[in-house]
Amino acid sequence: MQVTVKCPACNTDSSFFLVKDSLQGPFRCWKCKALFTIKIRNGELEKCDPLAEEAFTKAKADAAAKRKKAKEKTA
């Protein structure tokens, strides 16, 4: 499913594909590099809040640890 997010800072559209119809996590605008937390449900953007650089880095690390743990469970 293709999703488009409009950056609140520069109004640039960013499109990407999702395997599932929901997503919650950090997002960085490709053009202005502004950081946000986004929430997508049923393919629609529900929430887009500003995010500090430190929180963005922590959220990415947490997501990577979660993926690694899930991968270890299936192995």
The first five atom37 places (N, CA, C, CB, O) and aatype in JSON, in Angstrom:
{
  "aatype": [12, 5, 19, 16, 19, 11, 4, 14, 0, 4, 2, 16, 3, 15, 15, 13, 13, 10, 19, 11, 3, 15, 10, 5, 7, 14, 13, 1, 4, 17, 11, 4, 11, 0, 10, 13, 16, 9, 11, 9, 1, 2, 7, 6, 10, 6, 11, 4, 3, 14, 10, 0, 6, 6, 0, 13, 16, 11, 0, 11, 0, 3, 0, 0, 0, 11, 1, 11, 11, 0, 11, 6, 11, 16, 0],
  "atom_mask": [
    [1, 1, 1, 1, 1],
    [1, 1, 1, 1, 1],
    [1, 1, 1, 1, 1],
    [1, 1, 1, 1, 1],
    [1, 1, 1, 1, 1],
    [1, 1, 1, 1, 1],
    [1, 1, 1, 1, 1],
    [1, 1, 1, 1, 1],
    [1, 1, 1, 1, 1],
    [1, 1, 1, 1, 1],
    [1, 1, 1, 1, 1],
    [1, 1, 1, 1, 1],
    [1, 1, 1, 1, 1],
    [1, 1, 1, 1, 1],
    [1, 1, 1, 1, 1],
    [1, 1, 1, 1, 1],
    [1, 1, 1, 1, 1],
    [1, 1, 1, 1, 1],
    [1, 1, 1, 1, 1],
    [1, 1, 1, 1, 1],
    [1, 1, 1, 1, 1],
    [1, 1, 1, 1, 1],
    [1, 1, 1, 1, 1],
    [1, 1, 1, 1, 1],
    [1, 1, 1, 0, 1],
    [1, 1, 1, 1, 1],
    [1, 1, 1, 1, 1],
    [1, 1, 1, 1, 1],
    [1, 1, 1, 1, 1],
    [1, 1, 1, 1, 1],
    [1, 1, 1, 1, 1],
    [1, 1, 1, 1, 1],
    [1, 1, 1, 1, 1],
    [1, 1, 1, 1, 1],
    [1, 1, 1, 1, 1],
    [1, 1, 1, 1, 1],
    [1, 1, 1, 1, 1],
    [1, 1, 1, 1, 1],
    [1, 1, 1, 1, 1],
    [1, 1, 1, 1, 1],
    [1, 1, 1, 1, 1],
    [1, 1, 1, 1, 1],
    [1, 1, 1, 0, 1],
    [1, 1, 1, 1, 1],
    [1, 1, 1, 1, 1],
    [1, 1, 1, 1, 1],
    [1, 1, 1, 1, 1],
    [1, 1, 1, 1, 1],
    [1, 1, 1, 1, 1],
    [1, 1, 1, 1, 1],
    [1, 1, 1, 1, 1],
    [1, 1, 1, 1, 1],
    [1, 1, 1, 1, 1],
    [1, 1, 1, 1, 1],
    [1, 1, 1, 1, 1],
    [1, 1, 1, 1, 1],
    [1, 1, 1, 1, 1],
    [1, 1, 1, 1, 1],
    [1, 1, 1, 1, 1],
    [1, 1, 1, 1, 1],
    [1, 1, 1, 1, 1],
    [1, 1, 1, 1, 1],
    [1, 1, 1, 1, 1],
    [1, 1, 1, 1, 1],
    [1, 1, 1, 1, 1],
    [1, 1, 1, 1, 1],
    [1, 1, 1, 1, 1],
    [1, 1, 1, 1, 1],
    [1, 1, 1, 1, 1],
    [1, 1, 1, 1, 1],
    [1, 1, 1, 1, 1],
    [1, 1, 1, 1, 1],
    [1, 1, 1, 1, 1],
    [1, 1, 1, 1, 1],
    [1, 1, 1, 1, 1]
  ],
  "atom_positions": [
    [[0.84, -1.16, 0.0], [0.0, 0.0, 0.0], [0.89, 1.24, 0.0], [-0.96, -0.01, 1.21], [1.79, 1.36, 0.84]],
    [[0.66, 2.15, -0.92], [1.43, 3.38, -0.99], [0.78, 4.44, -0.11], [1.54, 3.87, -2.45], [-0.43, 4.65, -0.14]],
    [[1.63, 5.12, 0.68], [1.17, 6.17, 1.58], [1.93, 7.45, 1.25], [1.37, 5.76, 3.08], [3.13, 7.4, 0.95]],
    [[1.24, 8.57, 1.3], [1.87, 9.87, 1.08], [1.72, 10.71, 2.34], [1.25, 10.6, -0.15], [0.62, 10.85, 2.88]],
    [[2.84, 11.27, 2.8], [2.85, 12.14, 3.98], [3.32, 13.51, 3.52], [3.78, 11.57, 5.12], [4.36, 13.63, 2.87]],
    [[2.55, 14.54, 3.85], [2.93, 15.91, 3.53], [3.66, 16.5, 4.73], [1.68, 16.78, 3.16], [3.11, 16.55, 5.83]],
    [[4.88, 16.95, 4.53], [5.69, 17.53, 5.6], [5.04, 18.83, 6.07], [7.15, 17.78, 5.12], [4.82, 19.73, 5.26]],
    [[4.75, 18.95, 7.37], [4.16, 20.19, 7.88], [5.12, 21.38, 7.82], [3.72, 19.98, 9.31], [4.68, 22.53, 7.81]],
    [[6.43, 21.11, 7.78], [7.41, 22.18, 7.77], [7.6, 22.81, 6.38], [8.74, 21.65, 8.27], [7.7, 24.03, 6.26]],
    [[7.65, 21.97, 5.33], [7.95, 22.51, 3.99], [6.89, 22.16, 2.94], [9.3, 21.99, 3.53], [7.02, 22.54, 1.78]],
    [[5.84, 21.44, 3.34], [4.74, 21.05, 2.45], [5.15, 20.14, 1.29], [4.1, 22.27, 1.9], [4.48, 20.09, 0.27]],
    [[6.25, 19.42, 1.46], [6.69, 18.48, 0.44], [6.05, 17.11, 0.69], [8.23, 18.37, 0.42], [5.98, 16.66, 1.83]],
    [[5.59, 16.47, -0.37], [5.02, 15.13, -0.26], [6.13, 14.08, -0.25], [4.03, 14.86, -1.41], [7.07, 14.14, -1.04]],
    [[6.0, 13.13, 0.66], [6.89, 11.97, 0.71], [6.02, 10.73, 0.56], [7.72, 11.93, 2.05], [5.06, 10.55, 1.31]],
    [[6.35, 9.89, -0.4], [5.58, 8.67, -0.63], [6.44, 7.46, -0.33], [5.05, 8.61, -2.08], [7.63, 7.44, -0.63]],
    [[5.82, 6.45, 0.27], [6.51, 5.2, 0.54], [5.47, 4.09, 0.62], [7.34, 5.29, 1.85], [4.27, 4.35, 0.71]],
    [[5.95, 2.87, 0.57], [5.06, 1.71, 0.59], [5.1, 1.03, 1.95], [5.44, 0.71, -0.51], [6.15, 0.93, 2.58]],
    [[3.92, 0.57, 2.39], [3.79, -0.18, 3.63], [3.31, -1.58, 3.33], [2.83, 0.53, 4.61], [2.47, -1.78, 2.45]],
    [[3.83, -2.55, 4.05], [3.36, -3.92, 3.92], [2.03, -4.06, 4.66], [4.41, -4.94, 4.48], [1.09, -4.68, 4.17]],
    [[1.98, -3.46, 5.87], [0.75, -3.46, 6.66], [0.06, -2.12, 6.46], [1.05, -3.71, 8.18], [0.64, -1.2, 5.88]],
    [[-1.19, -2.01, 6.92], [-1.92, -0.76, 6.73], [-1.74, 0.22, 7.88], [-3.39, -1.05, 6.53], [-2.37, 1.28, 7.9]],
    [[-0.89, -0.13, 8.87], [-0.67, 0.73, 10.01], [0.82, 0.9, 10.27], [-1.36, 0.18, 11.25], [1.62, 0.0, 10.01]],
    [[1.18, 2.06, 10.8], [2.57, 2.36, 11.14], [2.57, 3.46, 12.19], [3.39, 2.78, 9.89], [1.8, 4.41, 12.1]],
    [[3.45, 3.32, 13.17], [3.65, 4.39, 14.14], [5.13, 4.46, 14.41], [2.83, 4.16, 15.45], [5.75, 3.46, 14.77]],
    [[5.72, 5.65, 14.23], [7.15, 5.78, 14.48], [7.71, 7.06, 13.92], [0.0, 0.0, 0.0], [6.98, 7.95, 13.49]],
    [[9.05, 7.15, 13.93], [9.72, 8.37, 13.48], [9.7, 8.5, 11.96], [11.15, 8.38, 13.98], [9.66, 7.51, 11.22]],
    [[9.72, 9.75, 11.51], [9.72, 10.06, 10.08], [10.57, 11.29, 9.86], [8.26, 10.29, 9.54], [10.46, 12.26, 10.61]],
    [[11.43, 11.27, 8.85], [12.27, 12.43, 8.5], [11.94, 12.84, 7.08], [13.8, 12.09, 8.65], [11.97, 12.03, 6.16]],
    [[11.62, 14.12, 6.91], [11.34, 14.66, 5.58], [12.61, 14.56, 4.72], [10.84, 16.13, 5.67], [13.69, 14.94, 5.16]],
    [[12.45, 14.07, 3.51], [13.61, 13.9, 2.63], [14.15, 15.23, 2.14], [13.23, 13.04, 1.43], [15.33, 15.33, 1.78]],
    [[13.33, 16.26, 2.13], [13.75, 17.54, 1.59], [14.33, 18.47, 2.64], [12.6, 18.21, 0.91], [15.47, 18.92, 2.52]],
    [[13.56, 18.77, 3.69], [14.02, 19.75, 4.69], [14.65, 19.09, 5.91], [12.87, 20.62, 5.13], [15.2, 19.78, 6.77]],
    [[14.58, 17.76, 6.0], [15.16, 16.96, 7.09], [14.48, 17.18, 8.44], [16.62, 17.28, 7.22], [15.04, 16.81, 9.47]],
    [[13.29, 17.77, 8.45], [12.54, 17.95, 9.7], [12.12, 16.58, 10.22], [11.29, 18.87, 9.47], [11.88, 15.65, 9.45]],
    [[12.02, 16.46, 11.54], [11.71, 15.19, 12.19], [10.31, 15.22, 12.77], [12.73, 14.88, 13.28], [9.87, 16.22, 13.34]],
    [[9.6, 14.09, 12.63], [8.22, 13.98, 13.12], [7.97, 12.56, 13.61], [7.21, 14.36, 12.01], [8.66, 11.62, 13.21]],
    [[6.98, 12.43, 14.47], [6.42, 11.13, 14.81], [5.13, 11.02, 14.04], [6.2, 10.95, 16.37], [4.26, 11.89, 14.15]],
    [[4.99, 9.95, 13.24], [3.77, 9.79, 12.47], [3.0, 8.56, 12.94], [4.08, 9.68, 10.97], [3.58, 7.61, 13.47]],
    [[1.71, 8.61, 12.74], [0.84, 7.47, 13.02], [-0.08, 7.31, 11.82], [0.02, 7.67, 14.36], [-0.83, 8.21, 11.47]],
    [[0.0, 6.13, 11.2], [-0.83, 5.81, 10.04], [-1.69, 4.62, 10.42], [0.05, 5.5, 8.77], [-1.19, 3.61, 10.91]],
    [[-2.98, 4.74, 10.18], [-3.91, 3.64, 10.45], [-4.82, 3.5, 9.25], [-4.73, 3.89, 11.77], [-5.35, 4.49, 8.74]],
    [[-5.01, 2.28, 8.81], [-5.84, 1.98, 7.63], [-5.4, 2.78, 6.41], [-7.31, 2.27, 7.93], [-6.22, 3.2, 5.6]],
    [[-4.09, 2.99, 6.29], [-3.54, 3.69, 5.15], [-3.69, 5.2, 5.17], [0.0, 0.0, 0.0], [-3.32, 5.86, 4.21]],
    [[-4.23, 5.76, 6.27], [-4.45, 7.21, 6.37], [-3.6, 7.79, 7.5], [-5.95, 7.51, 6.61], [-3.52, 7.2, 8.58]],
    [[-2.99, 8.93, 7.27], [-2.2, 9.62, 8.28], [-3.13, 10.18, 9.35], [-1.35, 10.75, 7.64], [-4.02, 10.98, 9.06]],
    [[-2.93, 9.75, 10.6], [-3.75, 10.22, 11.71], [-3.05, 11.28, 12.54], [-4.14, 9.07, 12.59], [-3.69, 12.17, 13.11]],
    [[-1.71, 11.19, 12.61], [-0.98, 12.05, 13.51], [0.4, 12.34, 12.93], [-0.86, 11.42, 14.91], [1.03, 11.47, 12.35]],
    [[0.85, 13.58, 13.1], [2.18, 13.99, 12.65], [2.66, 15.1, 13.59], [2.17, 14.47, 11.15], [2.31, 16.26, 13.43]],
    [[3.48, 14.71, 14.58], [3.95, 15.66, 15.6], [5.45, 15.88, 15.47], [3.62, 15.14, 17.01], [6.18, 14.97, 15.1]],
    [[5.92, 17.11, 15.76], [7.36, 17.39, 15.73], [8.13, 16.48, 16.69], [7.62, 18.87, 16.09], [7.59, 16.04, 17.7]],
    [[9.37, 16.2, 16.35], [10.2, 15.29, 17.13], [11.61, 15.85, 17.22], [10.2, 13.88, 16.5], [12.16, 16.32, 16.22]],
    [[12.2, 15.81, 18.42], [13.58, 16.28, 18.62], [14.56, 15.25, 18.08], [13.85, 16.56, 20.12], [14.23, 14.07, 18.0]],
    [[15.75, 15.68, 17.7], [16.79, 14.79, 17.14], [17.11, 13.64, 18.09], [18.06, 15.59, 16.84], [17.25, 12.5, 17.65]],
    [[17.22, 13.93, 19.4], [17.55, 12.89, 20.37], [16.45, 11.83, 20.44], [17.78, 13.5, 21.76], [16.73, 10.63, 20.49]],
    [[15.21, 12.28, 20.43], [14.08, 11.35, 20.47], [14.02, 10.52, 19.18], [12.76, 12.12, 20.67], [13.68, 9.34, 19.23]],
    [[14.36, 11.13, 18.05], [14.38, 10.43, 16.77], [15.41, 9.31, 16.8], [14.67, 11.41, 15.62], [15.13, 8.18, 16.39]],
    [[16.61, 9.61, 17.3], [17.69, 8.63, 17.38], [17.29, 7.49, 18.31], [18.99, 9.29, 17.87], [17.54, 6.32, 18.0]],
    [[16.69, 7.81, 19.44], [16.26, 6.79, 20.4], [15.15, 5.91, 19.79], [15.76, 7.45, 21.7], [15.18, 4.69, 19.95]],
    [[14.2, 6.52, 19.11], [13.11, 5.76, 18.49], [13.65, 4.8, 17.44], [12.08, 6.71, 17.86], [13.18, 3.66, 17.35]],
    [[14.63, 5.24, 16.64], [15.23, 4.35, 15.64], [15.95, 3.19, 16.3], [16.2, 5.13, 14.74], [15.85, 2.05, 15.84]],
    [[16.68, 3.45, 17.4], [17.4, 2.4, 18.11], [16.42, 1.41, 18.73], [18.31, 3.01, 19.19], [16.64, 0.2, 18.68]],
    [[15.35, 1.91, 19.31], [14.33, 1.04, 19.91], [13.69, 0.14, 18.86], [13.25, 1.88, 20.61], [13.48, -1.05, 19.1]],
    [[13.39, 0.7, 17.7], [12.78, -0.07, 16.62], [13.74, -1.15, 16.12], [12.36, 0.85, 15.47], [13.32, -2.27, 15.83]],
    [[15.02, -0.81, 16.02], [16.01, -1.8, 15.56], [16.15, -2.93, 16.57], [17.39, -1.12, 15.34], [16.27, -4.09, 16.18]],
    [[16.12, -2.61, 17.86], [16.22, -3.63, 18.9], [14.98, -4.54, 18.87], [16.37, -2.98, 20.29], [15.09, -5.75, 19.06]],
    [[13.83, -3.95, 18.63], [12.59, -4.73, 18.56], [12.62, -5.69, 17.38], [11.37, -3.79, 18.45], [12.22, -6.85, 17.5]],
    [[13.1, -5.2, 16.21], [13.21, -6.07, 15.03], [14.2, -7.21, 15.28], [13.65, -5.25, 13.81], [13.95, -8.35, 14.88]],
    [[15.32, -6.89, 15.93], [16.32, -7.91, 16.21], [15.77, -8.98, 17.14], [17.58, -7.27, 16.82], [16.0, -10.17, 16.93]],
    [[15.04, -8.56, 18.16], [14.45, -9.5, 19.12], [13.42, -10.4, 18.41], [13.78, -8.74, 20.3], [13.38, -11.61, 18.65]],
    [[12.6, -9.81, 17.55], [11.6, -10.59, 16.81], [12.28, -11.59, 15.88], [10.68, -9.66, 16.01], [11.82, -12.72, 15.74]],
    [[13.36, -11.18, 15.26], [14.09, -12.05, 14.34], [14.7, -13.23, 15.11], [15.19, -11.26, 13.59], [14.7, -14.36, 14.62]],
    [[15.22, -12.98, 16.31], [15.81, -14.04, 17.13], [14.75, -15.05, 17.56], [16.52, -13.44, 18.36], [15.04, -16.24, 17.66]],
    [[13.53, -14.58, 17.81], [12.45, -15.49, 18.21], [12.08, -16.46, 17.1], [11.23, -14.71, 18.63], [11.76, -17.61, 17.37]],
    [[12.13, -15.98, 15.86], [11.73, -16.82, 14.72], [12.86, -17.75, 14.27], [11.29, -15.93, 13.56], [12.62, -18.71, 13.54]],
    [[14.06, -17.47, 14.71], [15.21, -18.3, 14.27], [15.34, -19.58, 15.06], [16.5, -17.51, 14.39], [16.26, -20.37, 14.82]]
  ]
}
